[in-house]
Amino acid sequence: MDVIDLDRIDADAPIFDADAFGLGEEEIALNTLARRLGRSRFAPRAAAYDRDARFPTENYDDLRETGLLRICVPKAHGGLGAGFRAYSTTAAEIGRYCGATSLTWNMHTCSCLWPGALADELDLPAEQRRDHERRRALHYRRIVQDGALYAQPFSEGGAYDGATGAVPFATTAERVEGGWIVNGKKIFASLSGAADYYGILCGEPEPGRPPSRRDAMYLAVPAGADGVEVVGAWDPLGMRATVSRTILFKNVFVDDDAALMSRGVFFQAASRWPHMFLTLTPTYLGIAQAAFDFTVRYLRGEIGDGQEKRRRAPAKQLAVAEMFVTLQQTKALWFQATSEARIDPTREQVLRALAAQYTVMENASTLARLAIRTCGGRSMFKTFPLERLYRDSCCGSVMLPWTAEICLERMGRESLYEPGEKDD
């Protein structure tokens, strides 16, 4: 492997070069804004948020001020109207400077993207479509006019494959006059205690009929509603500033307008728009880029008081070259998969999305590990961001709905079997 010239690497360059990746003007502008916010505001605050396991409230004030809180709200409703790829590349730039901010921002933004541009492509009966558009308009007004913040807690602690709907949600919404009564709990609920609304997936039970994910609903539950309680401690290894405590729902009443996706809409989206689950990856792509950026700056002697340059050793140069190759491979696959996001993708496109998810989550941790090994022991001091990047990078492969194990299982099965095919 050839050595790499560290002096020719711009550690502040965009993650995705506009010309090389064919970015549009909207994507360039959003990526530039995210990079400016990240460098000047998010990065200097990240260590304190991580140390205290405190939600990045000040970062969200900046997201509101710059309009990024409404990045995927349609323009007709007062938002920026960004598409899937534009949002994803912007989230990667934010993840480069504060992983927890990017990851929680994803939860909020998906509550705009799913009922918005994604749902527009689904097949809904006329009456259901009218109700959906009326309800999401209310939801968008809360964000645009009031600056409301949405969480999106999914996990309940059981087996889960959101794309196949194999296991029904244990959280239930029982139909009553004027709305629903919600009971259940969500674990690893990012933005717990910070969000204004919890966008939860739940089942609607019916007499004589077993629960099914096909009947799942997506409800926006006000955080201040009677019966909503945030419980438990939050002291994890990484992604500490997401503040993902457990949320209990005990006989919580929500009205009819709480349904952001009524019965069957989420399942259709999960089945026909599987790239919707790829939105966790931008955060970890940003972390992968940050680990490489740190390594370059550290070896150049640009980080730390009186830090000497360590770039002359061929072993260091070879290690950076290995990291560079890994990063470029990861970016190329991810960008291709993200660019293919659409309704009813081909099987090859779905497999590529799963491969991108697996590759990003695994390689983020690999690159952070290589950065520590290459930079050496002093780079692990908490005065530097690398140890936080490493801890945060370890979280990606276990995040539902597409954990590393689920991705591998599905890629193997769907490569070997045609749809509906079974062994005799």
N, C-alpha and C positions, 0 to 999 in steps of 0.2 A: 504494500500500500504506500502511495506517495505521501510525503509530508505535506503539511498545509501551512501557508504563510499567514500567521496570525495578524500581521499588520494590515492585511488586505480585507479583513472581515470587519464590517460595520455592525457593531453590536446594538445599534439603535435603529437599524433598518426595519422596514415593515416585515412582518412574518411572510406575507405573500407579496412579492414584487408585482406591481400593477401590470407591467408589460408582459412579464414571463407567464403570469397566470390569467391574463386577459380580464382583469377586473374592470367593472364599469365605474362611472363617475360616482354613483351613489356609494358603492362599496369603498372606493378610495376615500371619500369624505368621511364616512363613518369610521373606517379603520384609523384614519388620521386623528379624529377626535378622541377615539378610545386610547390611542397611544399617548396623546398629549395628557389626558386625564390620568392615565396610568403612571406615567413618569413623574408628573408634578405633584399628584395628590395621593393616589392609591398606594404606590410603592412605599412612600415614607411612613404611612400609617400601618402597614401590613403587620409588622412585627408586634406592635402593641395589641392589635386585635387578636392575633394568634396567641400571644402570651396570656392574655386575660380571658380567652374564649368568649370574646365580646362581639356582638353583631356590628358590622361596619356601617353604622347609621350615617356618619358623615359622608361616606362614599355614596350612599343613596341620596343624600341631599344634592350631591353633585350630579348624579344621574337624572334627578328631577330637573335641576336647573338647566342642563344641556339638552333635555328632551329625550335622552336615551331610555328613560323609564317607559316611554311610549314608542319605542323603536318599531315594534310589530303591530301597533294599532293602525288600522287602515287610515289612509289620508282623509277619506270621506268622514271619518270620525275624529279628526284632529291629531292623528298620529303621524309618524314618519313613514309608515307603509313599507318598511324594509322587507325584502323577501328572505327566504330560508338561508340562502348562501350569504347574503349581505349581513344578516344577523350573526351567522355562525363565525364568519371571519372577524367580525367586530368583537364577539365574545372571546375569541382566541387572544386578541390583543389585550383585553382586560385581564384574562387569566394569566398572562405573562407577568403582570405586576401585582395582582392579588387574586389568588385562586378562589378564595372563599367568596369574594365579591362576584366574580364571574359565575360561580356555580349557583349561588342564590339568585343572581339576576336571571339565570336561565329558568329557574322555577317560575319567577314572575312573568318572564317574557313568553314562555310556552302557554300561559293562561290567556295570552293575547293571540298567539299564533294559531293554536289549535281551534278555537271557536271562530277564527278569522279566515285567513287565506286558505288554510288547510280544509276547514269545513265547507268552504265555498265549492270545493270540487267533489264533495260527497253527494250521493243520491238520497234526497230527503223528500218525503211527500210535501205537497204545497203548504198544508196547514202547519206541519212541523217546521218547515223552512221559515214561515212567517213568524212563528213563535221564537225560533232560534235567533233571527235577525233582530227582533224587538228586545230580547233579553241581552244579547251581546252589546247592543247600543247602550243600554243602561250600565253594563259592566265597563265599557270603554269610557263613558262619561266620568265614572269614579276615578279612573286613572288619569285622564286628561285634565279634568277640572279640579279634582281634589288631591291628585297625587297619590292615590291609593296604591298600596303594595299588596301583591298576592303571593301566597305560598302555594305549593303543590305537593302535599304529602301523599305518597303512594303506599309505602311499605307498611306491612302489618305483622311481619315476623314469620309468615309461612312461605311455602314454595310459590314461585311467581314467574310466569312468562307472559308478559303483557301482550306479546304479539299473537300468541296462540289462544290465550284465554283459558288455560287449562284449569285454573283454580279460581273459584268465585271470591269476591271480596267479602270479608267478614263484617266490615262496616256496612250497616244497612240504613236505608231511607224508606220508612213506611208512610204510605200515602194517607194523608188526612185532609180535611177540608181546608183549602187555601194553600196547601204546601205539603211538607214532609216532616216527620220526626226522625232525627238521625241518632243512631247509637253505634258505638264502636270506638276504635282507637287507631292512631297512626304513629308508627315509630320512625326514628330518623327523620323527623319532620323539620326540615330546614326552614329558617325564618320564624320558628316558634317564638311567640312573644313579641315579634317585630312586625309581622304582617297584619294588614287590616282585614284580609279575607283568606281563609284556607280553602283552596280548591281541591276538594277531595273526590276520589273515586269510590263509589259505593254501589251496593246492590239494592234492588227494589223487590223484596220478597212478595210472593203471591201464594194464596192457599192452594195446596195440592200440586205445587210445581217446585222442583228443586232449584236452588239459586244457580245462576249462570253469569259468566262475564259478558255474555251477549246482551244481557239486560242492564249492564253497568251504566250508571249516570255520573256526571261530573258536576258537582254542586259547589257553589261559592258560599261557604259558611262564614258569617261575620265573626271575627275574632272575639268580639265582646258579647256574643249571644249567650243567654243563660244556658248553662250546662256544658260550656266549652272550658276545658281546664288543661293547662300546660304543667306537666309533672316531670319529676326525675332530674338527675344531674346531667351535666354535659362536660366531660373531661376526656376527649378522645385523643388518639395519636395525632391525627391530621385533620385538616379542614375544620379547625376548631372554631373559627369565626362564623361558620354557618349556623351555629346554635341550633342543632337539630334534636331538640328534646321530644318527648312523647306528648301527644295531644289526645285527650279523652273527650268523647262526645257522649253526653248522658241526657237522653230525651231532649235533644236540641231541636227546636222548631225553626224551619226556614221556609220562606214563602215560595210561591210558584216561580218567581223571577230568579231564584237562586240557581236554576238549572242552566249551566253554561253549555252542557251537552246532555240532552235528554236521552231517554232510554234507547240504547242501540247505536247511538251516534259515535260514542267512543270506540265501541268494538269495530264498527265499520272503518273508522279512522285507523285504528291499530292494524287492521287486516289489509287495508288498501293503501295506507300511507306510512309504511314501516319506518321510513327515515325520520319520523317524528321522535323516535327514541335515540337518534344519533346526536341530539342536542347537548348531551353531557360531555361529549368529546372535545368541543372547543376549549373548555377550561384546561384540560389536561394537555392539549396541544400547546397551549400557551405556557404551561409549566415546563414542558419539554424544551421549548424555545428558550425559556428563562434559564434553565440549567446549562444549556450550551452557552448562552450569553455570559453567564457568570464565569464559566470556565475560561472563556477568552479574556475577559477583563481581569480576572485573577492572575492568570499567567502573564499578562502584559504588565502587571504591577499597578493596575489602575484602581484596585480595591484595597482599602485598609491603609492606615497611616504608616508610611515608611516601608510599604510592602515592596520587596525586591522583585524584579522580573524573573520569571521561571520558564520562559518560553524557548530557551536555547537547546534544551535537552531533546534529542530525537525521540525519546520515549514519550515526552509530553506532546510533541507535535503529532506523533502517530496516534496517540490516544484521542486528540482533538479531531484528527482526520476520521477516525472510527465514529466518533460522535456526530460529525458532520454528515457522514453517509447515512447513518441511522435516522437522523433528523430529516434529511431530504427524502428518504424513502417514505417516512411516516407522513410528511406533508403532502407528497404527491398522491399517495393512495387516499388520504383523507379528503383532499380537495376534489379528486375525481368522484368519490362517493357522494360528497356533499353537493356537487354540481348535478348529480343524477337524481336528486331528491324530487319525487313527483308521485302522483297517484298511479296506482297499478304498475309498479316497476316490474321489469323482467326478473326472472329468478336469478340470473347472473348479477343484476344490479343489487338485489337484496343480499346475495352472498358477499358482494363487494362491500356493502354497508356494514355487514357483520365483521368482515375482515378488517375494515377501517376502525371499527369500534375496538376490536381486540388489539390491533396494532398500536393505536394511540395509547390506550390504557396501559399496556404492557411496556411500551417503549418510553413513556414518560418516566416510569420508575427506573427503567434501565439507564436512561440518560442521566437522571439525578444520581444514581449509584456510580456511574462512570465519572461524573463530575467530581464526586467526593474522592474517588480513588486517584484521579488525575491531579486534583489540586492539593490533596494531602490533608493531614490532620487538622491544621489550623483553620481550614475552610469550614469545619463543622461547628465553630464557635457560633453562639446565638447572636453575636454582633453582625454576622453575615446571613443573608437569606437562604443559603443553600440547604441548611439543615431543615428549614421549614419547607422548602420545595421538595425535598426528599420525603418528608413525612406526608405532605399533601399528595404526592404522586402515588403513594401506596394505596390510596383510597379508591382510585378509579376502577380497578379490576373487579371490585366487589359491589359496585353500584348497580342496583336493579333499574330497569328490567333486563338489560343486556350485560350480565356479568361475563367475565372471561370464560367461565365454564359453560354458560348458556350459549355464548357465541360459538365456541368450539363444537359443542354438541350439535347445534343446528347446522353449522357449515358441513360437518361430517355427514350427518344424516341426509341433508338435502343435496349433497353432491353425489351420494350413492343411490338414492331412491328418487324415482319420478313421483310427482304428486299422486297420492292415493295408492302407490305401489307397496305391496307387502311380500314378505317371504312366505312361501308355501309351507 
